[in-house]
């Protein structure tokens, strides 16, 4: 179930290329359909949607904002560059977490994090041999790193919320609040949606978001979180292979080499965190 969930998580990058609309509209459509589907799952399971204490509800509102920014950056990265660049740079989030988690939870900082950060930086340099704001690959890397940083912050807040809230309830409210933050931009965009666009957004929101998230959570009932985290590192691998199959996007050799370093650093951080916990 977890492998299937991670495989489905690898699909959203393709939608960044398939959908001819701005990134914030893609995200708005995604969270709209995802919140509908998750709400249905919670209703069928007769789950309570009440959130207590009030501080957790405030955190969910903040998470909704961060989620909207994160996914907007992610799709922007893919639209200006390639699926591989966007996915690999987003995959730097475990390294960001290694730096942010200790002060966030008053834990001891691990000096090995610096090694992982340097390894990640080397991978990014290989992906972009010629930095410059006019270089679309460089732009994609910056947006992708932004997506990785915001996802890292989001994961830390989710760790705090997981102590007292159901993961499905957290996902539902985060999607709902993300939609609330994006709604004003949707209303003022004036973009016309075709039937094809709406259909793709529905698949993205239901299958690659709500269904995938539900499968992942159910899989965690039988699989340790550490194992699930390692399996999750396959997301960019699945995404890149899907881009090759459906978009004929073959990554450059530098992108593959840099991606190998980034994924090695992310996997090392995950393994180290698993041993520590």
N, C-alpha and C positions, 0 to 999 in steps of 0.2 A: 504493500500500500504506500509505503514511504517512497520507494523508487518510482512508482507511478505518479505520485504527487510531484516529485522533483522533476520528472519528465514533463509534466504539464506546466510546471513553473518555467520550463525552458522555452515555451511557446510565445510568451508576451513580446519578446524581442522582434518576432516576425510581424506582429501587428503594428509595430512602429513603422515598418516599411509598407505594409498593406493598406493602412488607413491614411487617406490624403487630407488629414485635418491636423491642426496644431496639437502639441503634446498635452496641454491642459484639458482640451476637449476629449482626448483619448482617455485620460485619467478620470474625468467626470463620468464618461460613459461606463468605464470599468467599475468604478465604485458604486454607481447607480444600480447596475445589474447584480453586482456582488452582494450589496446590502440587501437587495430583494431576495436573492437566493438564500443567503445566510439567515435572514429573518424567517423564511419558510422552514428551514431546517430546525431552527430554534422553536418555532411554533409547533411543528410536528412532534418534536421531542418534549414538548411542554416545559421548556426551560424558562426560568424567570429572567426577565430583562432588567430587573432592579439592580442598581449599582450602589453599593455602600462600602466605605464612607464617601462623603461628598468630595474628598480630596481625590479619590480614584476617578470620579466622574470628570473632575477638572483635568486630570492627567489624560483621560481619554480624548477630551477636546483638543489638548495640545498634541497628542499623538495623531489625531485626524489632520491637523495642520501640517505636521511633519511628513505624514504619509503622502499628502497631496503634493508637497514640494519634492519629496523623494521620487515618486513615480513620474512627475513632470520632468525632472532632471534626467531620469533614466531614459524616457522615450525621446527626449531632446538629443541625448548623446547618440542614440541609434539613428535618428533621422539625419543628423549632420555627418555621421561617419558610417560605421558598419555595426552589424549585430555583434560581431566578435569583440570589437573595441568597447562597445557599451557594456556588454556582459562581463568582460574581463576586468575593466576598471571598477565596475560596481562590486566585483568580487574582492576588492581590497577591504571591505568592511570589517572582517575579523581583525585585521591589523589596527584599524582605527579603534576598535573595541578594546584591544589589548592596552591601548594608551588611556582610553577614557574610563574603562571600568574600575580600576583601582581608586581614583579619587571619587568616583560616583558612589561607590559602595564602601568607602573607607577601608579598602584592602591594600595590601602591600604591592608596590609596583615591581614587576619582574624585568630585570635588565635585559633579558633575552628578547624582549619586545623590540628593542632597538635593532637587533640583528634582523628580525622579521621585517621591520620597516625599511631597512636598507635593501633587503632582498626585493621587497615590493617596488621600491624606487627604481632599482635596476631593471625590473620588468617593465615599468612604465617607460623608461628611457628607450628600451628596445622597441616598444610599440611605436614611439614617436621619435624617429631619428632626427627630424628637423623641426624643432619647436617654433611656433609662430601663430599668432591669433588668426591669420588668414588661412592657415592649414586646417582643413576640415577634420583631419584625424586628431590634431592637437585639440581642437574645440571639443571633439567627442570625448577625448581623454579627460578634459577638465569637467565637463558635464557628468561623465561617468564617476569620477572621483567624488564629485559633489553628491551623487546618488549613493555612493558607498558610505560617505560620512554621515549623511542624514539617516540612512538605514541603520548605521551603528548606534546613533542616538536613539532611534526608535526601538531597537532591540533592547537597549538598557532600560528604557521606560517600560517595555513589555515585561522584562524580568521583574521589575518592581510590581507591576500589575498582576503577574502570574501568581503571586503569593496569596491573593485573595479573590481573584476573578477567573471565571471560565475562559479558556482561550477562544472559544467560538463567540462568546459574548464580547470579548475584547475586539475580535476581528470585525464583528458586526458594527459596533459603535465607531470604530476607527474609520471604516468605510463610509458610514453615515455622516460623520462629522467632516470627513474629507470632502464629501459631496456638498455639504453646507458651505464650506469655504470656497469651493469652486463654482457654485451656482451663479454668483454675480458675474463672473467672467463668461460663463456659458450664455447667460441672458444677453450680454452686450456684444457677443462675438458676431452675430449675424450670419454664422455659417450654416448652410443648408445641408441637412443630412439625407443621404440617399438610403434606400432600403438595404443596399449592400453594406453600407457603413454601419447602420444600426444593427444589422445581423452580426457583423464581425465584432462589434462592441459587446453584444449579448454573449457571444461565445467566449470572448476574452474575460468578461465579468463573471460568467457562470462557471464555465469549465476550467479555465486557467487560473481562476482566483478562488471562488467559493468551493467548488468541488475539490480542487487541489488542496486547499487549506483544510477541508473536512477530512480528506484521506490522510493527510499528514498527522493531524491531531489523533485520529483513531489509531494510526500506526504506532504512535508514541505509547499507547497502552501496553504494547507487547515488546517494544524495542527501546533500549536505553537512549536517553537524549544525546549522549556522546556519539553513539552509532548513527543516529539520525542526522547529527551535524556533519559527520563525515560524508554520509550519502548526499547531503545537500550541496557539498562542494562539486558534485557532478552537474549542477544546474548550468553553468556556462558551457560545459562540454556538450551536454544535450542541446543547448541553444545554438551553439556553433554548428553542430552536425545538422540540425534542422534547417539552419540558414543555408548550408551547402545544398541540402536536398531540395528545399522549396524556393530559395531565392538565387541559387547558383552563386552565392557569395563565398569565394574561397579566400580564407585569411592569408595575408602575406607571411613570409617566413619570420620576419621580425615580430609580427603580432603573435605568432605561435610560440616563439621563443620567450617573448616577454610574458605571455600568458602562462607559460609553464612555470616561470619564476613566481608570478603573482599567486597562482594556485598552490604552489609548493609552500609559500609563506602562509597562506590562509589555512592550509591543511595542518601545518606545523603548529600554528596558534590554536587551532581547534583541538588537536590532540593534547597539547600541553594544558589547555583549560580543562579538558575532560579528566586528565590525571589528577589535576589539582582539586577538582570537585569530588 
